[in-house]
Amino acid sequence: MLRLASTATHGANTMTSIEHAVLVLGQNGLRQLISGVAFKPIIDLKSGHYTRRIAPRLWQQSEQCALACSLLAEQEGVVPFEAFLAGLIQYVGLIASLRVLEQVAEGDATLGSASFCNALIAHARVLSCSIATEWQFPPAIIVAIEEQGSKHDLMRMSPLGRILSSADYLSKACLLGRHQLLRPDAVSGLSEISLACLQQLRAADQPVEASCE
């Protein structure tokens, strides 16, 4: 909560208590926080090899993507909470697919070739859309996730599709940067809005000390 509230103020104010964070976040921010907590049990760390190694990283990237979506929503006239949900569940189908693979892998720690992994991501995206439909998510979210697998440029996507595409890139850049794996040219062509969003993601990725007084 403190990290999300600090991001909402662009790092201008230090969150010193839970009460302070609640006042800053407001209703929409709290909805985002609660949604993130509600979806996290999808990852079962006691499951097989693939889920234990990959799912936590996927979820971490999904949380960053969701935050980036909410930060970029205003420029496209999209409801921030709807954008947040799109980022949060984009890879839920891939997490579910990992569990299925574990059931047929019979202890094999090798996931597969690069071609197999690319095909898996494409099929998992379809599964994410099916899950979102089953959960009765807004149609705009389902369309946005579907568009991530198309060859269309950003201008031919829906507003939420453009947000999700940009947020996915920025969240991956943030995580690669944390591990010193991001090439400098990977962010050289970003717009001022995207660079500002990336800076906020990096700030949100830092540990926050809280006071419970």
Backbone as CSV, one residue per row, in Angstrom:
resi,resn,N_x,N_y,N_z,CA_x,CA_y,CA_z,C_x,C_y,C_z
1,MET,0.825,-1.195,0.000,0.000,0.000,0.000,0.869,1.258,0.000
2,LEU,1.914,1.261,0.844,2.777,2.435,0.923,3.506,2.680,-0.396
3,ARG,3.921,1.600,-1.049,4.627,1.745,-2.326,3.705,2.316,-3.395
4,LEU,2.476,1.828,-3.465,1.520,2.318,-4.453,1.173,3.772,-4.192
5,ALA,1.010,4.145,-2.932,0.693,5.530,-2.589,1.844,6.457,-2.934
6,SER,3.068,6.010,-2.695,4.234,6.816,-3.036,4.311,7.063,-4.532
7,THR,3.960,6.043,-5.315,3.935,6.191,-6.770,2.872,7.190,-7.201
8,ALA,1.737,7.183,-6.523,0.637,8.090,-6.867,1.018,9.547,-6.687
9,THR,1.965,9.824,-5.789,2.408,11.201,-5.563,3.679,11.510,-6.334
10,HIS,4.065,10.614,-7.256,5.268,10.780,-8.077,6.514,10.906,-7.212
11,GLY,6.473,10.280,-6.020,7.635,10.304,-5.144,7.833,11.607,-4.406
12,ALA,6.882,12.543,-4.541,7.040,13.854,-3.907,6.888,13.782,-2.399
13,ASN,6.062,12.855,-1.914,5.825,12.723,-0.480,6.203,11.325,-0.012
14,THR,6.816,11.263,1.162,7.162,9.981,1.759,6.001,9.477,2.595
15,MET,5.584,8.237,2.336,4.479,7.665,3.104,4.998,7.235,4.478
16,THR,4.393,7.784,5.526,4.859,7.499,6.882,3.924,6.591,7.656
17,SER,2.724,6.352,7.140,1.779,5.508,7.862,0.749,4.939,6.908
18,ILE,0.046,3.897,7.355,-1.021,3.306,6.562,-2.138,4.319,6.349
19,GLU,-2.450,5.102,7.381,-3.525,6.099,7.268,-3.203,7.124,6.189
20,HIS,-1.954,7.559,6.138,-1.522,8.517,5.119,-1.684,7.915,3.727
21,ALA,-1.288,6.652,3.581,-1.385,5.983,2.285,-2.829,5.865,1.825
22,VAL,-3.747,5.551,2.742,-5.164,5.422,2.397,-5.708,6.741,1.876
23,LEU,-5.347,7.837,2.517,-5.825,9.151,2.089,-5.312,9.495,0.696
24,VAL,-4.065,9.124,0.411,-3.475,9.433,-0.891,-4.067,8.566,-1.993
25,LEU,-4.237,7.287,-1.709,-4.709,6.352,-2.733,-6.137,6.627,-3.165
26,GLY,-7.008,6.889,-2.216,-8.412,7.082,-2.546,-9.079,5.774,-2.942
27,GLN,-10.316,5.861,-3.409,-11.098,4.664,-3.718,-10.497,3.857,-4.859
28,ASN,-10.087,4.533,-5.941,-9.576,3.811,-7.102,-8.273,3.085,-6.779
29,GLY,-7.401,3.754,-6.040,-6.139,3.131,-5.673,-6.324,1.922,-4.784
30,LEU,-7.265,2.008,-3.863,-7.528,0.875,-2.984,-8.113,-0.301,-3.762
31,ARG,-8.936,-0.010,-4.760,-9.480,-1.081,-5.598,-8.347,-1.806,-6.323
32,GLN,-7.371,-1.055,-6.804,-6.228,-1.673,-7.471,-5.452,-2.558,-6.506
33,LEU,-5.229,-2.041,-5.320,-4.472,-2.793,-4.325,-5.175,-4.093,-3.951
34,ILE,-6.468,-4.004,-3.705,-7.249,-5.182,-3.314,-7.284,-6.207,-4.444
35,SER,-7.404,-5.726,-5.682,-7.428,-6.642,-6.830,-6.114,-7.399,-6.951
36,GLY,-5.006,-6.685,-6.752,-3.705,-7.336,-6.826,-3.549,-8.423,-5.782
37,VAL,-3.998,-8.147,-4.572,-3.921,-9.128,-3.493,-4.841,-10.315,-3.778
38,ALA,-6.012,-10.029,-4.351,-6.991,-11.089,-4.620,-6.499,-12.065,-5.680
39,PHE,-5.778,-11.560,-6.684,-5.317,-12.421,-7.770,-4.046,-13.191,-7.424
40,LYS,-3.276,-12.729,-6.466,-1.977,-13.340,-6.183,-2.060,-14.821,-5.817
41,PRO,-3.111,-15.292,-5.120,-3.176,-16.733,-4.808,-3.212,-17.647,-6.025
42,ILE,-3.371,-17.077,-7.228,-3.313,-17.888,-8.448,-1.974,-18.619,-8.524
43,ILE,-0.936,-17.988,-7.953,0.394,-18.587,-7.952,0.542,-19.461,-6.719
44,ASP,0.783,-20.733,-6.929,0.993,-21.679,-5.837,2.465,-22.079,-5.828
45,LEU,3.219,-21.527,-4.876,4.655,-21.774,-4.832,4.990,-23.210,-4.443
46,LYS,3.989,-23.962,-4.000,4.228,-25.353,-3.636,4.000,-26.289,-4.822
47,SER,3.708,-25.726,-5.978,3.443,-26.553,-7.151,4.762,-26.980,-7.796
48,GLY,4.706,-27.336,-9.078,5.862,-27.927,-9.736,6.982,-26.964,-10.077
49,HIS,7.973,-27.509,-10.773,9.212,-26.788,-11.078,8.951,-25.517,-11.882
50,TYR,8.154,-25.601,-12.934,7.921,-24.443,-13.798,7.263,-23.301,-13.030
51,THR,6.224,-23.629,-12.280,5.491,-22.593,-11.554,6.361,-21.950,-10.487
52,ARG,7.123,-22.744,-9.774,7.977,-22.194,-8.715,9.012,-21.226,-9.274
53,ARG,9.567,-21.548,-10.442,10.637,-20.714,-10.999,10.118,-19.547,-11.828
54,ILE,9.053,-19.768,-12.583,8.622,-18.770,-13.565,7.457,-17.923,-13.082
55,ALA,6.475,-18.540,-12.430,5.257,-17.820,-12.066,5.504,-16.598,-11.179
56,PRO,6.376,-16.663,-10.167,6.609,-15.456,-9.362,7.150,-14.295,-10.183
57,ARG,8.014,-14.581,-11.153,8.538,-13.519,-12.014,7.442,-12.979,-12.925
58,LEU,6.602,-13.878,-13.423,5.481,-13.438,-14.251,4.544,-12.535,-13.461
59,TRP,4.267,-12.931,-12.225,3.362,-12.136,-11.401,3.976,-10.779,-11.077
60,GLN,5.270,-10.761,-10.806,5.962,-9.508,-10.528,5.871,-8.570,-11.729
61,GLN,6.081,-9.133,-12.908,5.976,-8.315,-14.115,4.539,-7.874,-14.358
62,SER,3.572,-8.731,-14.031,2.162,-8.379,-14.197,1.771,-7.222,-13.286
63,GLU,2.280,-7.232,-12.057,1.993,-6.134,-11.134,2.579,-4.826,-11.649
64,GLN,3.806,-4.886,-12.180,4.426,-3.695,-12.747,3.662,-3.219,-13.977
65,CYS,3.231,-4.174,-14.804,2.467,-3.836,-16.004,1.137,-3.191,-15.637
66,ALA,0.481,-3.736,-14.619,-0.795,-3.183,-14.172,-0.629,-1.754,-13.684
67,LEU,0.438,-1.513,-12.924,0.702,-0.161,-12.437,0.974,0.788,-13.597
68,ALA,1.788,0.338,-14.560,2.078,1.164,-15.730,0.807,1.464,-16.518
69,CYS,-0.067,0.476,-16.654,-1.343,0.683,-17.353,-2.159,1.787,-16.688
70,SER,-2.232,1.747,-15.367,-3.023,2.755,-14.654,-2.398,4.139,-14.789
71,LEU,-1.067,4.201,-14.859,-0.383,5.487,-15.004,-0.563,6.070,-16.404
72,LEU,-0.661,5.198,-17.406,-0.789,5.651,-18.798,-2.235,5.837,-19.241
73,ALA,-3.183,5.425,-18.416,-4.592,5.397,-18.827,-5.133,6.766,-19.207
74,GLU,-4.747,7.791,-18.474,-5.336,9.121,-18.682,-5.081,9.649,-20.085
75,GLN,-3.895,9.391,-20.628,-3.569,9.938,-21.946,-4.433,9.345,-23.051
76,GLU,-5.019,8.166,-22.810,-5.876,7.528,-23.805,-7.355,7.630,-23.437
77,GLY,-7.667,8.314,-22.344,-9.057,8.458,-21.924,-9.674,7.166,-21.437
78,VAL,-8.863,6.300,-20.839,-9.319,5.004,-20.338,-9.424,5.055,-18.821
79,VAL,-10.417,4.358,-18.273,-10.576,4.279,-16.821,-9.346,3.590,-16.230
80,PRO,-8.640,4.219,-15.291,-7.405,3.643,-14.747,-7.576,2.243,-14.167
81,PHE,-8.683,1.993,-13.469,-8.863,0.685,-12.853,-9.046,-0.397,-13.914
82,GLU,-9.731,-0.075,-15.001,-9.902,-1.036,-16.094,-8.557,-1.343,-16.742
83,ALA,-7.742,-0.309,-16.915,-6.406,-0.508,-17.472,-5.553,-1.352,-16.527
84,PHE,-5.677,-1.096,-15.237,-4.939,-1.858,-14.228,-5.263,-3.346,-14.322
85,LEU,-6.547,-3.674,-14.437,-6.962,-5.074,-14.527,-6.402,-5.746,-15.780
86,ALA,-6.366,-5.014,-16.886,-5.829,-5.580,-18.131,-4.377,-5.997,-17.953
87,GLY,-3.593,-5.139,-17.318,-2.194,-5.471,-17.081,-2.016,-6.613,-16.113
88,LEU,-2.910,-6.689,-15.145,-2.776,-7.696,-14.095,-3.058,-9.110,-14.602
89,ILE,-4.014,-9.243,-15.526,-4.417,-10.595,-15.940,-3.892,-10.993,-17.321
90,GLN,-3.081,-10.148,-17.929,-2.611,-10.462,-19.282,-1.934,-11.836,-19.358
91,TYR,-1.181,-12.197,-18.331,-0.429,-13.450,-18.360,-1.013,-14.527,-17.458
92,VAL,-2.238,-14.342,-17.004,-2.834,-15.355,-16.131,-3.007,-16.681,-16.876
93,GLY,-3.239,-16.620,-18.177,-3.346,-17.837,-18.978,-2.024,-18.575,-19.064
94,LEU,-0.917,-17.831,-19.083,0.403,-18.457,-19.134,0.715,-19.152,-17.811
95,ILE,0.327,-18.528,-16.707,0.532,-19.153,-15.397,-0.260,-20.456,-15.311
96,ALA,-1.502,-20.423,-15.805,-2.318,-21.641,-15.813,-1.704,-22.705,-16.722
97,SER,-1.139,-22.278,-17.846,-0.519,-23.227,-18.781,0.687,-23.921,-18.162
98,LEU,1.435,-23.201,-17.339,2.594,-23.802,-16.679,2.172,-24.965,-15.789
99,ARG,1.036,-24.804,-15.140,0.546,-25.885,-14.277,0.184,-27.125,-15.098
100,VAL,-0.417,-26.892,-16.259,-0.772,-28.022,-17.126,0.494,-28.726,-17.613
101,LEU,1.499,-27.956,-18.003,2.751,-28.545,-18.477,3.410,-29.399,-17.401
102,GLU,3.310,-28.951,-16.163,3.904,-29.713,-15.066,3.259,-31.086,-14.917
103,GLN,2.004,-31.170,-15.255,1.287,-32.436,-15.116,1.708,-33.463,-16.159
104,VAL,2.230,-32.975,-17.284,2.625,-33.899,-18.361,4.143,-33.995,-18.522
105,ALA,4.889,-33.156,-17.793,6.346,-33.116,-17.974,7.053,-34.276,-17.305
106,GLU,6.422,-34.873,-16.300,6.998,-36.018,-15.580,8.393,-35.710,-15.042
107,GLY,8.526,-34.541,-14.426,9.782,-34.188,-13.774,10.831,-33.576,-14.669
108,ASP,10.571,-33.438,-15.955,11.532,-32.831,-16.877,11.615,-31.334,-16.593
109,ALA,12.816,-30.843,-16.261,12.982,-29.432,-15.908,13.081,-28.529,-17.130
110,THR,13.223,-29.104,-18.320,13.349,-28.313,-19.545,11.966,-27.981,-20.092
111,LEU,11.706,-26.694,-20.240,10.387,-26.270,-20.705,10.176,-26.559,-22.183
112,GLY,11.196,-26.332,-23.005,11.060,-26.578,-24.433,11.902,-25.607,-25.238
113,SER,11.853,-25.737,-26.560,12.635,-24.879,-27.445,12.059,-23.470,-27.472
114,ALA,12.805,-22.559,-28.105,12.331,-21.182,-28.240,11.040,-21.130,-29.050
115,SER,10.954,-21.957,-30.090,9.738,-22.000,-30.907,8.545,-22.472,-30.083
116,PHE,8.790,-23.475,-29.248,7.718,-23.974,-28.386,7.259,-22.892,-27.417
117,CYS,8.208,-22.185,-26.823,7.861,-21.135,-25.854,7.071,-20.014,-26.516
118,ASN,7.456,-19.640,-27.741,6.718,-18.598,-28.460,5.290,-19.042,-28.750
119,ALA,5.141,-20.300,-29.155,3.801,-20.829,-29.418,2.993,-20.916,-28.129
120,LEU,3.661,-21.270,-27.043,2.983,-21.359,-25.748,2.431,-20.004,-25.326
121,ILE,3.209,-18.953,-25.517,2.760,-17.609,-25.150,1.533,-17.214,-25.964
122,ALA,1.544,-17.547,-27.257,0.407,-17.211,-28.116,-0.856,-17.945,-27.673
123,HIS,-0.733,-19.235,-27.393,-1.896,-20.010,-26.954,-2.342,-19.581,-25.557
124,ALA,-1.377,-19.224,-24.715,-1.716,-18.783,-23.361,-2.482,-17.468,-23.389
125,ARG,-2.201,-16.641,-24.384,-2.940,-15.379,-24.514,-4.416,-15.652,-24.797
126,VAL,-4.678,-16.638,-25.630,-6.069,-17.033,-25.902,-6.732,-17.513,-24.615
127,LEU,-5.979,-18.265,-23.823,-6.507,-18.748,-22.549,-6.781,-17.591,-21.594
128,SER,-5.913,-16.585,-21.586,-6.146,-15.400,-20.750,-7.461,-14.728,-21.122
129,CYS,-7.727,-14.633,-22.418,-8.984,-14.033,-22.882,-10.177,-14.873,-22.442
130,SER,-10.032,-16.186,-22.509,-11.121,-17.071,-22.083,-11.388,-16.928,-20.590
131,ILE,-10.317,-16.826,-19.809,-10.470,-16.644,-18.367,-11.134,-15.309,-18.067
132,ALA,-10.699,-14.258,-18.757,-11.293,-12.935,-18.553,-12.775,-12.936,-18.921
133,THR,-13.130,-13.674,-19.965,-14.538,-13.792,-20.361,-15.333,-14.537,-19.299
134,GLU,-14.766,-15.629,-18.794,-15.432,-16.418,-17.757,-15.636,-15.598,-16.489
135,TRP,-14.682,-14.745,-16.189,-14.779,-13.900,-14.994,-15.612,-12.645,-15.240
136,GLN,-16.146,-12.522,-16.458,-17.018,-11.405,-16.837,-16.306,-10.050,-16.728
137,PHE,-15.077,-10.021,-17.215,-14.355,-8.759,-17.279,-14.916,-7.925,-18.435
138,PRO,-14.730,-6.610,-18.400,-15.219,-5.750,-19.482,-14.663,-6.186,-20.836
139,PRO,-15.476,-6.132,-21.890,-15.020,-6.544,-23.225,-13.762,-5.817,-23.685
140,ALA,-13.604,-4.560,-23.284,-12.426,-3.793,-23.708,-11.135,-4.441,-23.229
141,ILE,-11.164,-5.061,-22.064,-9.981,-5.737,-21.534,-9.643,-6.957,-22.385
142,ILE,-10.663,-7.712,-22.744,-10.454,-8.917,-23.557,-9.898,-8.550,-24.930
143,VAL,-10.459,-7.517,-25.536,-9.975,-7.055,-26.845,-8.521,-6.606,-26.747
144,ALA,-8.191,-5.875,-25.691,-6.825,-5.369,-25.522,-5.817,-6.506,-25.422
145,ILE,-6.169,-7.562,-24.696,-5.266,-8.708,-24.567,-5.125,-9.428,-25.905
146,GLU,-6.237,-9.593,-26.623,-6.191,-10.229,-27.945,-5.275,-9.461,-28.888
147,GLU,-5.324,-8.145,-28.817,-4.548,-7.305,-29.732,-3.041,-7.446,-29.530
148,GLN,-2.621,-7.909,-28.373,-1.180,-8.043,-28.128,-0.553,-9.121,-29.000
149,GLY,-1.363,-10.008,-29.532,-0.839,-11.050,-30.405,-0.958,-10.720,-31.878
150,SER,-1.493,-9.549,-32.204,-1.681,-9.168,-33.603,-0.438,-8.485,-34.146
151,LYS,-0.404,-8.335,-35.453,0.708,-7.655,-36.111,0.398,-6.171,-36.332
152,HIS,-0.700,-5.708,-35.786,-1.100,-4.323,-35.989,-0.148,-3.375,-35.266
153,ASP,0.047,-2.191,-35.848,0.820,-1.189,-35.127,-0.057,-0.566,-34.047
154,LEU,0.549,0.226,-33.189,-0.161,0.775,-32.039,-1.376,1.602,-32.435
155,MET,-1.280,2.351,-33.519,-2.368,3.248,-33.905,-3.601,2.488,-34.369
156,ARG,-3.464,1.225,-34.730,-4.617,0.429,-35.166,-5.228,-0.357,-34.010
157,MET,-4.609,-0.278,-32.845,-5.156,-0.947,-31.674,-6.201,-0.073,-30.996
158,SER,-6.964,-0.685,-30.120,-7.888,0.072,-29.280,-7.076,0.895,-28.284
159,PRO,-7.678,1.941,-27.680,-6.945,2.734,-26.684,-6.341,1.883,-25.575
160,LEU,-7.117,0.937,-25.054,-6.601,0.086,-23.989,-5.523,-0.862,-24.509
161,GLY,-5.656,-1.295,-25.762,-4.631,-2.140,-26.366,-3.299,-1.416,-26.469
162,ARG,-3.339,-0.127,-26.833,-2.109,0.670,-26.908,-1.481,0.820,-25.526
163,ILE,-2.323,1.071,-24.541,-1.820,1.210,-23.172,-1.149,-0.079,-22.719
164,LEU,-1.811,-1.200,-22.955,-1.287,-2.488,-22.511,0.035,-2.814,-23.199
165,SER,0.137,-2.521,-24.480,1.370,-2.777,-25.217,2.528,-1.957,-24.654
166,SER,2.284,-0.675,-24.428,3.326,0.199,-23.884,3.693,-0.196,-22.461
167,ALA,2.679,-0.492,-21.658,2.918,-0.851,-20.262,3.690,-2.160,-20.152
168,ASP,3.386,-3.105,-21.030,4.096,-4.382,-21.021,5.582,-4.161,-21.310
169,TYR,5.868,-3.315,-22.275,7.262,-3.013,-22.621,7.975,-2.325,-21.463
170,LEU,7.316,-1.337,-20.870,7.938,-0.576,-19.788,8.169,-1.428,-18.550
171,SER,7.220,-2.295,-18.247,7.375,-3.148,-17.066,8.524,-4.135,-17.253
172,LYS,8.670,-4.651,-18.463,9.795,-5.550,-18.742,11.119,-4.794,-18.685
173,ALA,11.119,-3.556,-19.188,12.333,-2.737,-19.129,12.738,-2.470,-17.684
174,CYS,11.753,-2.231,-16.837,12.024,-1.972,-15.425,12.654,-3.188,-14.757
175,LEU,12.097,-4.356,-15.019,12.613,-5.572,-14.397,14.001,-5.933,-14.934
176,LEU,14.221,-5.739,-16.230,15.549,-5.989,-16.792,16.570,-5.019,-16.213
177,GLY,16.147,-3.761,-16.040,17.041,-2.767,-15.461,17.443,-3.107,-14.043
178,ARG,16.525,-3.679,-13.292,16.832,-4.052,-11.909,17.976,-5.057,-11.850
179,HIS,18.042,-5.925,-12.852,19.085,-6.953,-12.884,20.243,-6.577,-13.814
180,GLN,20.330,-5.276,-14.159,21.407,-4.766,-15.017,21.464,-5.495,-16.361
181,LEU,20.304,-5.825,-16.908,20.242,-6.530,-18.186,19.616,-5.682,-19.296
182,LEU,19.302,-4.432,-18.998,18.628,-3.567,-19.970,19.650,-2.822,-20.818
183,ARG,19.540,-2.961,-22.134,20.419,-2.225,-23.041,20.024,-0.749,-23.056
184,PRO,20.982,0.167,-23.116,20.661,1.601,-23.127,19.751,2.003,-24.278
185,ASP,19.939,1.360,-25.450,19.133,1.738,-26.606,17.687,1.256,-26.497
186,ALA,17.383,0.430,-25.495,16.020,-0.090,-25.347,15.041,0.989,-24.912
187,VAL,15.536,2.068,-24.333,14.647,3.143,-23.867,14.971,4.478,-24.530
188,SER,15.897,4.472,-25.477,16.341,5.734,-26.077,15.262,6.411,-26.908
189,GLY,14.335,5.636,-27.473,13.316,6.232,-28.331,11.972,6.440,-27.671
190,LEU,11.908,6.286,-26.355,10.630,6.417,-25.651,10.190,7.871,-25.549
191,SER,8.884,8.070,-25.522,8.330,9.413,-25.362,8.555,9.903,-23.938
192,GLU,8.333,11.198,-23.717,8.490,11.759,-22.375,7.513,11.114,-21.398
193,ILE,6.303,10.833,-21.873,5.299,10.202,-21.009,5.748,8.800,-20.606
194,SER,6.277,8.054,-21.569,6.738,6.695,-21.275,7.940,6.707,-20.340
195,LEU,8.856,7.636,-20.552,10.023,7.740,-19.678,9.616,8.103,-18.257
196,ALA,8.634,9.000,-18.138,8.140,9.372,-16.808,7.486,8.179,-16.130
197,CYS,6.751,7.395,-16.903,6.113,6.193,-16.366,7.166,5.191,-15.903
198,LEU,8.208,5.004,-16.700,9.283,4.084,-16.337,9.959,4.529,-15.049
199,GLN,10.141,5.834,-14.898,10.749,6.354,-13.678,9.880,6.056,-12.463
200,GLN,8.572,6.160,-12.631,7.658,5.857,-11.530,7.657,4.368,-11.202
201,LEU,7.773,3.532,-12.219,7.864,2.093,-11.973,9.120,1.763,-11.172
202,ARG,10.219,2.402,-11.531,11.466,2.162,-10.801,11.350,2.629,-9.354
203,ALA,10.678,3.759,-9.153,10.490,4.260,-7.792,9.610,3.314,-6.986
204,ALA,8.578,2.781,-7.627,7.665,1.863,-6.939,8.326,0.533,-6.637
205,ASP,9.398,0.226,-7.359,10.094,-1.046,-7.184,11.051,-1.027,-6.000
206,GLN,11.221,0.162,-5.399,12.127,0.285,-4.265,11.413,-0.071,-2.972
207,PRO,12.124,-0.652,-1.991,11.504,-0.969,-0.701,11.066,0.280,0.025
208,VAL,9.950,0.182,0.737,9.395,1.317,1.466,9.331,0.979,2.942
209,GLU,9.848,1.878,3.775,9.779,1.683,5.214,8.495,2.303,5.736
210,ALA,7.799,1.571,6.581,6.499,2.033,7.072,6.537,2.265,8.564
211,SER,5.702,3.205,8.995,5.489,3.446,10.419,4.060,3.087,10.752
212,CYS,3.852,2.286,11.774,2.508,1.851,12.147,1.926,2.704,13.260
213,GLU,2.603,3.795,13.590,2.095,4.642,14.663,0.886,5.431,14.193
